[in-house]
Amino acid sequence: MTDRFHPLAAGSGTAIGLGTGDRVRIRNAHGGQVVDTWAFARPDPAEHLSMEHTRTTLERITLTVGDHLLSSRRNPMLALVEDTSPGVHDTLVAACDPARYASLGARADHPNCADNLRAALRTAGQEVPVIPAPLNLFMNVRWDRDGHLTWLPSPARPGDAVVLEALMPQWLVLSACPMDVNPINGHRPRPVDYQVRTRAPSLS
């Protein structure tokens, strides 16, 4: 167990190895920052956190404390055990990537969450053939009755945090989203930090 918070620079990513029962607190150190979040099973990263399977099982597109988030094989993979933020998180939107920035008129080599995921997993000795849709923590995407989406600044305040518990051994990948073209990060990406608490081994 550790009480130390690890910094995650604005626009960067990291992969965290977790065992069953380990918990990660992801904290919006300065407020207003989206964190793209993925999970990949160990030892088989072909099984990954799936927003579409999670939405199907929850029968909603929003999350609340106590929810289990499912894998692409419909296995419980993560639990949302604490949320001190306004509770606004996105389960719909794909990670930003070079093509997304090009479509917005930015340079195609703009830092992006898809490349952050690949780089973070490479440091863990893993490769993935596709980029699954992430859980976009603290991201404020509104929809109207006609199904149109609106991109709004994150309402997360300084110090707001969520705690995720691993329900299987996995790599948890975080990306402090570098988006500065639309307003989801208030046009100014910021660093976040995270804390890992490992499950105490059983004495039995």
FIKOLMAR-336140 format. One line per 10 residues: number of its first residue (from 1); their letters; for each residue x, y, z of N, C-alpha, C. Coordinates in nm, 3 decimals. Example, Ala and Ser with C-alpha at 12.3 -4.5 7.8 and 13.67 -1.06 7.14 Angstrom:
<atoms>
1	as	1.319:-0.569:0.780:1.230:-0.450:0.780:1.320:-0.330:0.780 | 1.285:-0.225:0.708:1.367:-0.106:0.714:1.290:0.003:0.787
</atoms>
This chain:
<atoms>
1	mtdrfhplaa	0.085:-0.119:0.000:0.000:0.000:0.000:0.088:0.124:0.000 | 0.045:0.226:-0.071:0.119:0.351:-0.071:0.022:0.468:-0.064 | 0.063:0.573:0.008:-0.019:0.694:0.015:0.036:0.802:-0.077 | 0.140:0.770:-0.152:0.204:0.869:-0.237:0.126:0.889:-0.365 | 0.105:1.014:-0.402:0.043:1.045:-0.531:0.153:1.057:-0.637 | 0.127:0.994:-0.752:0.220:0.999:-0.864:0.171:1.103:-0.964 | 0.256:1.194:-1.009:0.212:1.295:-1.105:0.198:1.237:-1.244 | 0.101:1.289:-1.318:0.083:1.256:-1.460:0.074:1.389:-1.534 | 0.179:1.418:-1.610:0.189:1.548:-1.676:0.076:1.568:-1.776 | 0.039:1.692:-1.796:-0.063:1.725:-1.895:-0.024:1.669:-2.030
11	gsgtaiglgt	-0.118:1.600:-2.094:-0.095:1.546:-2.227:-0.019:1.416:-2.232 | 0.010:1.355:-2.115:0.089:1.232:-2.113:0.004:1.114:-2.065 | 0.062:0.993:-2.075:-0.009:0.873:-2.033:0.079:0.782:-1.950 | 0.015:0.685:-1.884:0.089:0.588:-1.804:0.009:0.459:-1.796 | 0.080:0.347:-1.775:0.017:0.216:-1.753:0.051:0.170:-1.612 | -0.052:0.122:-1.541:-0.037:0.083:-1.401:-0.077:-0.063:-1.388 | 0.012:-0.147:-1.340:-0.020:-0.287:-1.318:-0.097:-0.306:-1.188 | -0.215:-0.370:-1.197:-0.301:-0.389:-1.080:-0.335:-0.536:-1.063 | -0.347:-0.577:-0.937:-0.400:-0.707:-0.905:-0.544:-0.695:-0.858 | -0.613:-0.806:-0.848:-0.752:-0.804:-0.803:-0.761:-0.742:-0.664
21	gdrvrirnah	-0.848:-0.645:-0.649:-0.866:-0.577:-0.521:-0.785:-0.451:-0.504 | -0.687:-0.428:-0.592:-0.611:-0.302:-0.585:-0.701:-0.186:-0.626 | -0.671:-0.070:-0.569:-0.750:0.050:-0.598:-0.661:0.164:-0.646 | -0.715:0.244:-0.736:-0.645:0.362:-0.786:-0.733:0.483:-0.767 | -0.680:0.583:-0.700:-0.748:0.713:-0.688:-0.691:0.805:-0.794 | -0.777:0.857:-0.881:-0.737:0.945:-0.990:-0.788:1.084:-0.954 | -0.695:1.176:-0.933:-0.730:1.306:-0.876:-0.708:1.418:-0.977 | -0.806:1.504:-0.990:-0.799:1.622:-1.075:-0.728:1.731:-0.996 | -0.597:1.731:-1.002:-0.518:1.815:-0.912:-0.553:1.963:-0.924 | -0.580:2.009:-1.046:-0.606:2.151:-1.069:-0.748:2.178:-1.117
31	ggqvvdtwaf	-0.826:2.073:-1.137:-0.962:2.088:-1.187:-0.966:2.099:-1.339 | -1.083:2.066:-1.397:-1.107:2.091:-1.537:-1.037:2.001:-1.635 | -0.985:1.883:-1.590:-0.906:1.799:-1.679:-0.972:1.663:-1.701 | -0.983:1.625:-1.828:-1.035:1.494:-1.867:-0.923:1.390:-1.860 | -0.957:1.270:-1.814:-0.860:1.160:-1.809:-0.919:1.040:-1.884 | -0.864:1.011:-2.002:-0.904:0.891:-2.076:-0.851:0.769:-2.001 | -0.936:0.668:-1.985:-0.904:0.554:-1.899:-0.938:0.423:-1.970 | -0.842:0.332:-1.973:-0.860:0.199:-2.031:-0.812:0.094:-1.932 | -0.855:-0.030:-1.953:-0.802:-0.143:-1.877:-0.789:-0.262:-1.971 | -0.680:-0.338:-1.953:-0.651:-0.456:-2.034:-0.616:-0.570:-1.940
41	arpdpaehls	-0.680:-0.684:-1.962:-0.660:-0.799:-1.873:-0.517:-0.850:-1.883 | -0.468:-0.899:-1.770:-0.341:-0.972:-1.768:-0.374:-1.118:-1.739 | -0.319:-1.212:-1.817:-0.212:-1.192:-1.916:-0.261:-1.172:-2.059 | -0.391:-1.161:-2.082:-0.445:-1.156:-2.219:-0.508:-1.020:-2.246 | -0.432:-0.925:-2.303:-0.486:-0.791:-2.326:-0.591:-0.785:-2.435 | -0.619:-0.899:-2.502:-0.731:-0.900:-2.597:-0.863:-0.877:-2.525 | -0.868:-0.905:-2.395:-0.985:-0.871:-2.314:-0.961:-0.733:-2.253 | -1.051:-0.642:-2.281:-1.029:-0.503:-2.239:-1.159:-0.443:-2.187 | -1.144:-0.333:-2.114:-1.260:-0.258:-2.068:-1.343:-0.214:-2.187 | -1.475:-0.237:-2.180:-1.563:-0.211:-2.293:-1.678:-0.122:-2.251
51	mehtrttler	-1.683:-0.003:-2.307:-1.793:0.087:-2.276:-1.925:0.036:-2.332 | -1.924:-0.027:-2.452:-2.050:-0.075:-2.509:-2.109:-0.190:-2.427 | -2.024:-0.281:-2.377:-2.076:-0.389:-2.293:-2.121:-0.336:-2.157 | -2.050:-0.235:-2.106:-2.091:-0.174:-1.979:-2.226:-0.105:-1.992 | -2.243:-0.026:-2.097:-2.372:0.044:-2.116:-2.486:-0.056:-2.131 | -2.463:-0.164:-2.204:-2.568:-0.264:-2.224:-2.612:-0.323:-2.092 | -2.516:-0.356:-2.006:-2.548:-0.420:-1.878:-2.612:-0.321:-1.781 | -2.558:-0.198:-1.775:-2.614:-0.098:-1.684:-2.748:-0.043:-1.735 | -2.772:-0.054:-1.865:-2.890:0.002:-1.931:-2.897:0.154:-1.915 | -2.778:0.217:-1.917:-2.767:0.363:-1.917:-2.629:0.400:-1.966
61	itltvgdhll	-2.613:0.528:-1.999:-2.485:0.574:-2.052:-2.406:0.655:-1.951 | -2.458:0.669:-1.830:-2.388:0.740:-1.724:-2.348:0.640:-1.615 | -2.254:0.682:-1.530:-2.203:0.596:-1.424:-2.236:0.654:-1.288 | -2.245:0.565:-1.189:-2.265:0.607:-1.052:-2.185:0.515:-0.960 | -2.156:0.563:-0.840:-2.079:0.484:-0.745:-2.149:0.350:-0.721 | -2.069:0.244:-0.721:-2.122:0.109:-0.707:-2.131:0.032:-0.836 | -2.121:0.102:-0.949:-2.130:0.035:-1.079:-2.009:-0.054:-1.103 | -2.033:-0.166:-1.169:-1.927:-0.250:-1.223:-1.914:-0.222:-1.372 | -1.791:-0.204:-1.416:-1.761:-0.179:-1.557:-1.712:-0.310:-1.617 | -1.769:-0.346:-1.733:-1.745:-0.479:-1.789:-1.637:-0.479:-1.896
71	ssrrnpmlal	-1.581:-0.599:-1.915:-1.483:-0.621:-2.020:-1.552:-0.657:-2.151 | -1.473:-0.669:-2.256:-1.524:-0.710:-2.387:-1.575:-0.853:-2.387 | -1.549:-0.928:-2.279:-1.603:-1.063:-2.264:-1.711:-1.067:-2.156 | -1.760:-0.949:-2.122:-1.870:-0.931:-2.025:-1.833:-0.975:-1.884 | -1.705:-0.969:-1.852:-1.661:-0.997:-1.715:-1.646:-0.866:-1.639 | -1.684:-0.863:-1.510:-1.660:-0.741:-1.431:-1.510:-0.711:-1.424 | -1.474:-0.591:-1.461:-1.332:-0.556:-1.472:-1.290:-0.447:-1.375 | -1.375:-0.348:-1.357:-1.349:-0.238:-1.264:-1.477:-0.205:-1.189 | -1.462:-0.155:-1.068:-1.575:-0.102:-0.991:-1.548:0.044:-0.960 | -1.650:0.127:-0.976:-1.641:0.266:-0.935:-1.683:0.272:-0.788
81	vedtspgvhd	-1.586:0.289:-0.699:-1.615:0.277:-0.555:-1.623:0.411:-0.484 | -1.574:0.518:-0.549:-1.582:0.651:-0.485:-1.576:0.757:-0.594 | -1.648:0.865:-0.574:-1.647:0.975:-0.669:-1.680:1.104:-0.595 | -1.581:1.191:-0.578:-1.603:1.318:-0.509:-1.625:1.433:-0.608 | -1.628:1.401:-0.738:-1.651:1.501:-0.841:-1.802:1.520:-0.860 | -1.843:1.611:-0.948:-1.986:1.622:-0.979:-2.046:1.497:-1.044 | -1.962:1.398:-1.075:-2.014:1.273:-1.129:-2.037:1.275:-1.278 | -1.973:1.368:-1.347:-1.989:1.381:-1.491:-1.873:1.310:-1.560 | -1.904:1.197:-1.625:-1.805:1.118:-1.697:-1.868:1.070:-1.828 | -1.786:1.051:-1.930:-1.837:1.015:-2.063:-1.805:0.871:-2.096
91	tlvaacdpar	-1.905:0.799:-2.152:-1.885:0.662:-2.196:-1.908:0.647:-2.347 | -1.921:0.757:-2.419:-1.959:0.752:-2.561:-1.845:0.779:-2.658 | -1.753:0.867:-2.622:-1.664:0.930:-2.719:-1.531:0.855:-2.732 | -1.486:0.839:-2.856:-1.358:0.775:-2.883:-1.242:0.864:-2.837 | -1.128:0.801:-2.815:-1.008:0.875:-2.778:-0.963:0.965:-2.894 | -0.906:1.079:-2.860:-0.849:1.165:-2.965:-0.728:1.094:-3.027 | -0.709:1.118:-3.156:-0.602:1.055:-3.232:-0.560:1.150:-3.344 | -0.455:1.117:-3.421:-0.410:1.211:-3.524:-0.519:1.252:-3.622 | -0.604:1.157:-3.662:-0.710:1.190:-3.758:-0.810:1.288:-3.699 | -0.838:1.274:-3.570:-0.931:1.366:-3.503:-0.876:1.509:-3.505
101	yaslgaradh	-0.748:1.525:-3.473:-0.690:1.659:-3.474:-0.684:1.716:-3.614 | -0.654:1.632:-3.712:-0.652:1.680:-3.851:-0.790:1.730:-3.892 | -0.896:1.658:-3.848:-1.032:1.699:-3.884:-1.071:1.831:-3.818 | -1.005:1.863:-3.706:-1.033:1.988:-3.635:-0.942:2.102:-3.680 | -0.857:2.073:-3.779:-0.771:2.177:-3.833:-0.638:2.191:-3.761 | -0.610:2.099:-3.668:-0.482:2.102:-3.598:-0.381:2.015:-3.671 | -0.256:2.024:-3.629:-0.153:1.940:-3.689:-0.179:1.794:-3.656 | -0.154:1.706:-3.751:-0.178:1.564:-3.731:-0.084:1.503:-3.627 | 0.031:1.571:-3.599:0.124:1.520:-3.499:0.096:1.578:-3.360 | -0.022:1.637:-3.343:-0.062:1.688:-3.211:-0.060:1.572:-3.111
111	pncadnlraa	-0.011:1.592:-2.988:-0.019:1.487:-2.888:-0.164:1.439:-2.874 | -0.181:1.309:-2.852:-0.317:1.254:-2.849:-0.324:1.132:-2.758 | -0.446:1.099:-2.716:-0.465:0.992:-2.619:-0.439:0.854:-2.679 | -0.470:0.835:-2.807:-0.446:0.704:-2.869:-0.296:0.672:-2.869 | -0.213:0.769:-2.904:-0.068:0.746:-2.901:-0.019:0.730:-2.758 | -0.079:0.803:-2.664:-0.042:0.787:-2.523:-0.068:0.644:-2.476 | -0.182:0.588:-2.517:-0.214:0.450:-2.480:-0.109:0.355:-2.535 | -0.078:0.366:-2.662:0.020:0.275:-2.723:0.156:0.286:-2.654 | 0.200:0.409:-2.628:0.330:0.428:-2.566:0.332:0.373:-2.424 | 0.224:0.394:-2.349:0.219:0.345:-2.211:0.223:0.193:-2.207
121	lrtagqevpv	0.150:0.129:-2.296:0.149:-0.017:-2.298:0.283:-0.073:-2.345 | 0.349:-0.004:-2.435:0.481:-0.053:-2.478:0.578:-0.056:-2.361 | 0.571:0.042:-2.272:0.660:0.042:-2.156:0.631:-0.077:-2.065 | 0.509:-0.130:-2.074:0.471:-0.249:-1.995:0.491:-0.377:-2.075 | 0.550:-0.365:-2.196:0.574:-0.482:-2.278:0.452:-0.536:-2.347 | 0.352:-0.450:-2.371:0.226:-0.492:-2.432:0.201:-0.415:-2.561 | 0.130:-0.478:-2.652:0.084:-0.413:-2.775:-0.063:-0.447:-2.794 | -0.139:-0.354:-2.849:-0.280:-0.381:-2.880:-0.306:-0.345:-3.026 | -0.385:-0.427:-3.096:-0.408:-0.400:-3.239:-0.508:-0.289:-3.265 | -0.596:-0.262:-3.170:-0.697:-0.158:-3.186:-0.703:-0.075:-3.058
131	ipaplnlfmn	-0.760:0.045:-3.070:-0.777:0.134:-2.954:-0.923:0.128:-2.912 | -0.954:0.063:-2.799:-1.094:0.060:-2.755:-1.142:0.200:-2.715 | -1.272:0.220:-2.717:-1.327:0.345:-2.665:-1.298:0.353:-2.516 | -1.248:0.464:-2.467:-1.212:0.476:-2.326:-1.331:0.516:-2.240 | -1.313:0.501:-2.110:-1.395:0.572:-2.012:-1.331:0.708:-1.995 | -1.404:0.813:-2.030:-1.351:0.949:-2.024:-1.391:1.012:-1.891 | -1.305:0.994:-1.792:-1.333:1.049:-1.660:-1.334:1.201:-1.664 | -1.432:1.259:-1.596:-1.446:1.404:-1.578:-1.484:1.477:-1.707 | -1.522:1.403:-1.811:-1.552:1.466:-1.941:-1.701:1.499:-1.951 | -1.730:1.621:-1.996:-1.867:1.672:-1.997:-1.917:1.682:-2.142
141	vrwdrdghlt	-1.982:1.575:-2.187:-2.045:1.573:-2.319:-2.196:1.563:-2.297 | -2.269:1.662:-2.339:-2.414:1.664:-2.323:-2.482:1.618:-2.452 | -2.599:1.561:-2.438:-2.677:1.521:-2.555:-2.819:1.575:-2.539 | -2.883:1.608:-2.651:-3.019:1.658:-2.645:-3.116:1.550:-2.691 | -3.244:1.581:-2.694:-3.346:1.481:-2.726:-3.336:1.431:-2.869 | -3.267:1.510:-2.955:-3.247:1.467:-3.093:-3.118:1.387:-3.110 | -3.043:1.368:-2.999:-2.920:1.290:-3.005:-2.796:1.368:-3.042 | -2.805:1.500:-3.050:-2.687:1.580:-3.083:-2.600:1.598:-2.959 | -2.470:1.593:-2.980:-2.372:1.606:-2.872:-2.317:1.747:-2.866 | -2.290:1.793:-2.744:-2.227:1.922:-2.721:-2.107:1.902:-2.630
151	wlpsparpgd	-1.993:1.959:-2.670:-1.868:1.946:-2.595:-1.858:2.064:-2.498 | -1.851:2.034:-2.369:-1.847:2.137:-2.265:-1.724:2.119:-2.176 | -1.681:2.226:-2.111:-1.567:2.212:-2.020:-1.596:2.115:-1.906 | -1.494:2.046:-1.863:-1.509:1.956:-1.749:-1.547:2.035:-1.624 | -1.646:1.985:-1.547:-1.685:2.054:-1.424:-1.602:2.011:-1.304 | -1.501:1.926:-1.323:-1.422:1.878:-1.210:-1.350:1.995:-1.142 | -1.354:1.993:-1.009:-1.290:2.098:-0.929:-1.153:2.050:-0.881 | -1.065:2.143:-0.843:-0.936:2.101:-0.789:-0.955:2.005:-0.671 | -0.890:1.891:-0.677:-0.899:1.791:-0.572:-1.006:1.686:-0.592 | -1.098:1.707:-0.688:-1.199:1.604:-0.716:-1.131:1.476:-0.763
161	avvlealmpq	-1.188:1.362:-0.723:-1.123:1.235:-0.754:-1.226:1.125:-0.770 | -1.185:1.020:-0.842:-1.261:0.895:-0.845:-1.167:0.784:-0.800 | -1.227:0.679:-0.742:-1.151:0.561:-0.704:-1.207:0.442:-0.780 | -1.119:0.372:-0.851:-1.154:0.252:-0.926:-1.088:0.132:-0.859 | -1.163:0.023:-0.846:-1.109:-0.102:-0.791:-1.097:-0.205:-0.902 | -0.981:-0.269:-0.911:-0.960:-0.374:-1.010:-1.031:-0.501:-0.967 | -1.113:-0.557:-1.056:-1.185:-0.680:-1.028:-1.119:-0.801:-1.094 | -1.007:-0.777:-1.162:-0.924:-0.883:-1.217:-0.784:-0.825:-1.235 | -0.680:-0.907:-1.248:-0.546:-0.853:-1.277:-0.548:-0.781:-1.411 | -0.484:-0.665:-1.417:-0.497:-0.583:-1.538:-0.390:-0.477:-1.545
171	wlvlsacpmd	-0.379:-0.420:-1.665:-0.308:-0.294:-1.686:-0.413:-0.184:-1.696 | -0.407:-0.088:-1.606:-0.493:0.030:-1.614:-0.411:0.140:-1.681 | -0.466:0.200:-1.786:-0.394:0.303:-1.861:-0.469:0.435:-1.847 | -0.395:0.540:-1.811:-0.451:0.673:-1.795:-0.383:0.769:-1.892 | -0.461:0.859:-1.950:-0.407:0.964:-2.035:-0.469:1.097:-1.992 | -0.385:1.189:-1.947:-0.431:1.325:-1.917:-0.450:1.394:-2.052 | -0.573:1.394:-2.099:-0.604:1.428:-2.239:-0.542:1.561:-2.282 | -0.472:1.561:-2.397:-0.408:1.684:-2.443:-0.497:1.775:-2.527 | -0.627:1.745:-2.535:-0.716:1.824:-2.621:-0.717:1.971:-2.579 | -0.682:2.058:-2.675:-0.686:2.202:-2.651:-0.756:2.276:-2.765
181	vnpinghrpr	-0.818:2.198:-2.855:-0.888:2.258:-2.968:-1.035:2.279:-2.937 | -1.101:2.180:-2.879:-1.238:2.202:-2.830:-1.232:2.226:-2.679 | -1.343:2.262:-2.613:-1.335:2.315:-2.476:-1.337:2.212:-2.364 | -1.321:2.082:-2.392:-1.340:1.983:-2.284:-1.242:2.002:-2.169 | -1.121:2.052:-2.198:-1.023:2.082:-2.092:-1.010:2.233:-2.070 | -1.111:2.308:-2.109:-1.102:2.453:-2.098:-0.994:2.512:-2.186 | -0.959:2.441:-2.296:-0.855:2.482:-2.390:-0.716:2.488:-2.326 | -0.702:2.428:-2.205:-0.571:2.432:-2.138:-0.551:2.302:-2.060 | -0.495:2.200:-2.123:-0.472:2.074:-2.052:-0.385:2.095:-1.927 | -0.416:2.017:-1.825:-0.350:2.031:-1.695:-0.301:1.894:-1.648
191	pvdyqvrtra	-0.204:1.891:-1.557:-0.162:1.763:-1.500:-0.267:1.710:-1.403 | -0.263:1.580:-1.382:-0.342:1.514:-1.278:-0.246:1.430:-1.196 | -0.298:1.360:-1.097:-0.214:1.265:-1.024:-0.297:1.145:-0.982 | -0.229:1.040:-0.940:-0.300:0.917:-0.903:-0.227:0.849:-0.787 | -0.303:0.771:-0.713:-0.253:0.700:-0.596:-0.297:0.555:-0.606 | -0.205:0.463:-0.583:-0.234:0.320:-0.589:-0.235:0.262:-0.449 | -0.341:0.190:-0.416:-0.348:0.117:-0.289:-0.365:-0.030:-0.320 | -0.261:-0.107:-0.288:-0.266:-0.250:-0.316:-0.339:-0.323:-0.206 | -0.411:-0.428:-0.246:-0.486:-0.508:-0.150:-0.390:-0.582:-0.060 | -0.412:-0.575:0.071:-0.325:-0.643:0.166:-0.337:-0.794:0.146
201	psls	-0.225:-0.868:0.145:-0.234:-1.013:0.127:-0.306:-1.080:0.243 | -0.378:-1.187:0.212:-0.449:-1.261:0.316:-0.351:-1.335:0.405 | -0.381:-1.339:0.535:-0.296:-1.410:0.630:-0.341:-1.555:0.648 | -0.452:-1.592:0.584:-0.504:-1.728:0.602:-0.433:-1.826:0.508
</atoms>
